[in-house]
Amino acid sequence: MGEENIESYPKAGMAIVVLLISLGAILVLSIFVGIFLITVPVISLPSLGELADPEGLTEFIPSLYDIVFSPQFLISFEVICFGIWPFVFLRSRRKNLKGILRMNWNPKFLLIGILSGVAISLAVLGLWWTIAQITSQNHGVSLQNEALIANYSGWKFPLGILSLGVVTGFCEEILFRGFVMRGFENSFKSKFLAIFLSSLLFTVVHLSLMGGFALFILAMIMGFLVIKTDSIYTSMGCHAAYNSVVLVAAIFGLF
């Protein structure tokens, strides 16, 4: 890889622009889904009175979760909102796509990522279970887990691995550890700062308060794995394995 190619890589400003385009795609898709739900009677929408009454939402919200966590929606969401924009930008600018995104294939790196993802997920689930036991908290099955169980139990489990594992791991890693982290790395000349900032943005975009710290640690580890192996496939394997183990734990009621 020549030094002149590295200097032509996108910088932090363009990384932020592509990330904002991705967030814009999320907004547009959310509006589209809202219009779709209003115009097509897929689920029963609540009245204004029901919206004001929390008990009136007990049937609507679970149905909405079922749609959001369906494999069709998840795959479409990940590809449209995360996966395509780095490719669109790099192809339009005739950039070195493979070099910038670190698409250096090596099955050993993929295996390292998968094993790392399994280890991290088991550590997070173990910590979660320990805290629940110490605090004697039992909140029952969350709406998210109910939707995961409804969509991916039994014969539909491979669809969960495909949508939550493979597709999510590929699309989100291409954007965050591939494009965004590379932009920060090229601007600040600091690998640690690039990992930190891209991990922070990854956590914020996921809008998870309870799992935010775990997501941040996961993102930091995936960033270090990518830098160490110089391959995006390491973090893809880690991300896919992490999500897959969490999916199994949700289906079997382990958290």
C-alpha positions in Angstrom: 0.0 0.0 0.0 1.6 3.2 -1.1 1.9 6.3 1.0 0.3 8.4 -1.7 -2.8 6.3 -1.5 -3.0 6.8 2.3 -2.8 10.6 1.9 -5.8 10.5 -0.5 -8.0 8.7 2.0 -11.0 10.5 3.4 -10.5 12.7 6.5 -12.7 13.3 9.5 -14.9 15.9 7.8 -16.0 13.5 5.1 -16.4 10.8 7.7 -18.8 13.0 9.6 -20.6 14.0 6.4 -21.2 10.3 5.5 -22.3 9.6 9.0 -24.8 12.4 8.8 -26.1 11.1 5.5 -26.6 7.7 7.3 -28.5 9.4 10.1 -30.6 11.2 7.5 -31.4 7.9 5.9 -32.6 6.7 9.3 -34.9 9.7 9.5 -36.3 9.3 6.0 -36.8 5.5 6.5 -38.6 6.2 9.8 -40.9 8.7 8.1 -41.6 6.2 5.3 -42.4 3.5 7.8 -44.7 5.9 9.7 -46.6 6.8 6.5 -46.7 3.1 5.6 -48.3 2.2 8.9 -50.9 5.0 8.6 -51.9 4.1 5.0 -51.6 0.3 5.1 -53.5 -1.5 8.0 -50.6 -3.7 9.0 -51.2 -3.1 12.7 -54.0 -1.3 14.6 -52.9 2.3 15.2 -53.9 3.8 18.6 -56.3 6.7 18.7 -55.2 10.1 20.3 -57.0 9.0 23.5 -55.0 5.8 23.6 -51.8 7.7 23.0 -52.5 9.7 26.1 -53.2 6.6 28.1 -50.2 4.3 28.7 -52.6 1.3 29.0 -53.9 2.0 25.6 -50.5 1.3 24.1 -50.1 -2.2 25.4 -51.1 -3.8 22.1 -49.7 -1.2 19.7 -46.1 -1.0 21.0 -45.4 -4.8 21.0 -46.8 -4.9 17.4 -44.5 -2.1 16.4 -41.5 -3.9 18.0 -42.5 -7.0 16.0 -42.2 -5.0 12.8 -39.0 -3.3 13.7 -37.2 -6.5 14.7 -38.5 -8.5 11.7 -35.7 -9.8 9.4 -37.2 -8.0 6.4 -37.1 -4.6 8.2 -33.7 -5.2 9.9 -31.9 -6.2 6.7 -33.4 -3.2 4.8 -32.6 -0.8 7.6 -29.0 -1.9 7.9 -28.3 -1.8 4.2 -30.1 1.5 3.5 -29.0 3.4 6.6 -25.4 2.0 7.2 -24.0 -0.3 4.6 -24.3 1.5 1.2 -23.0 5.0 1.9 -19.3 4.3 2.3 -19.4 2.4 -1.0 -21.4 5.1 -2.8 -18.9 7.8 -1.7 -15.8 5.8 -2.4 -17.0 4.6 -5.8 -18.1 8.1 -6.8 -14.7 9.5 -5.9 -12.9 6.5 -7.5 -11.1 5.9 -4.2 -9.2 2.8 -3.1 -12.2 1.0 -1.6 -10.4 -2.1 -0.5 -7.5 -0.2 1.1 -9.6 2.5 2.8 -12.1 0.0 4.3 -9.4 -2.5 5.1 -11.1 -5.3 3.2 -8.2 -7.6 3.6 -9.6 -11.1 3.7 -8.0 -13.7 5.9 -10.1 -16.5 7.5 -7.8 -16.4 10.6 -8.8 -12.8 11.2 -12.5 -13.6 10.9 -12.1 -16.5 13.4 -10.3 -14.2 15.8 -13.2 -11.8 15.6 -15.8 -14.5 16.1 -14.0 -15.8 19.2 -13.6 -12.3 20.6 -17.3 -11.5 20.0 -18.4 -14.7 21.8 -16.0 -14.0 24.8 -17.2 -10.3 25.1 -20.9 -11.2 24.9 -20.5 -14.0 27.5 -18.7 -11.5 29.8 -21.4 -8.9 29.3 -24.2 -11.3 29.9 -22.4 -12.8 33.0 -22.0 -9.3 34.4 -25.6 -8.4 33.6 -26.8 -11.6 35.3 -24.6 -11.0 38.4 -25.9 -7.5 38.8 -29.5 -8.7 38.5 -28.9 -11.4 41.2 -27.2 -8.9 43.6 -29.9 -6.3 43.2 -32.7 -8.9 43.0 -34.1 -7.3 39.9 -36.6 -9.2 37.8 -38.3 -7.0 35.2 -39.7 -9.9 33.2 -39.3 -10.2 29.5 -38.7 -6.9 27.7 -40.7 -5.8 24.7 -37.5 -6.1 22.6 -36.9 -9.6 23.7 -40.5 -10.5 23.1 -40.1 -9.3 19.6 -36.9 -11.3 19.1 -38.5 -14.4 20.4 -41.5 -13.9 18.1 -39.4 -13.3 15.0 -36.5 -15.7 15.5 -37.5 -18.7 17.6 -37.5 -22.2 16.2 -37.0 -22.6 12.5 -36.7 -18.9 12.1 -33.5 -18.7 14.2 -31.1 -18.8 11.1 -32.9 -15.6 9.9 -31.9 -14.0 13.2 -28.3 -14.9 12.6 -28.5 -13.6 9.1 -30.2 -10.2 9.9 -28.9 -9.4 13.4 -25.5 -11.1 13.0 -24.2 -11.2 9.4 -25.9 -8.2 7.8 -25.7 -6.0 10.9 -22.1 -6.9 11.4 -21.2 -6.2 7.8 -23.1 -2.9 7.3 -22.3 -1.2 10.7 -18.6 -2.2 10.6 -18.2 -0.9 7.0 -19.5 2.5 8.2 -18.0 2.8 11.7 -14.7 0.8 11.8 -14.2 1.0 8.1 -15.0 4.5 6.9 -15.5 6.7 10.0 -12.6 5.4 12.0 -10.3 5.6 8.9 -11.4 9.3 8.4 -10.5 10.1 12.0 -7.2 8.2 11.8 -6.2 10.0 8.7 -7.0 13.5 10.1 -5.7 13.2 13.7 -2.8 10.7 13.0 -3.7 9.0 16.2 -5.1 5.4 16.1 -6.3 5.6 19.7 -8.2 8.8 19.1 -9.7 7.4 15.9 -10.9 4.3 17.8 -12.2 6.3 20.7 -14.2 8.8 18.6 -15.6 6.2 16.2 -16.6 4.1 19.2 -18.3 7.1 20.9 -20.3 7.8 17.8 -21.2 4.1 17.4 -22.6 4.2 20.9 -24.5 7.4 20.5 -26.1 6.3 17.3 -27.4 3.2 19.0 -29.2 5.3 21.5 -28.8 2.8 24.3 -28.5 4.1 27.8 -28.5 0.8 29.8 -26.2 -1.0 27.3 -24.3 2.0 26.3 -21.1 1.3 28.3 -21.0 -2.3 27.1 -21.5 -1.1 23.5 -18.7 1.4 23.9 -16.3 -1.2 25.2 -17.3 -3.6 22.4 -16.7 -0.8 19.9 -13.3 0.0 21.4 -12.2 -3.6 21.2 -13.4 -4.0 17.7 -11.5 -0.9 16.7 -8.3 -2.3 18.2 -8.8 -5.6 16.5 -9.2 -3.8 13.1 -6.0 -1.8 13.7 -4.1 -4.8 14.9 -5.1 -7.1 12.0 -5.5 -4.4 9.4 -8.7 -6.2 8.4 -12.4 -5.1 8.7 -13.4 -8.7 8.7 -12.1 -9.1 12.2 -14.6 -6.6 13.6 -17.3 -8.0 11.3 -16.8 -11.4 12.9 -16.8 -9.9 16.4 -19.9 -7.9 15.8 -21.8 -10.8 14.3 -20.8 -13.2 17.0 -21.7 -10.7 19.8 -25.1 -10.1 18.4 -25.8 -13.8 17.7 -24.9 -14.8 21.3 -27.1 -12.0 22.7 -29.9 -13.2 20.4 -29.6 -16.7 21.8 -29.7 -15.3 25.3 -32.8 -13.3 24.6 -34.6 -16.2 23.0 -33.9 -18.5 26.0 -34.7 -15.8 28.5 -31.2 -15.5 29.9 -31.4 -11.7 30.3 
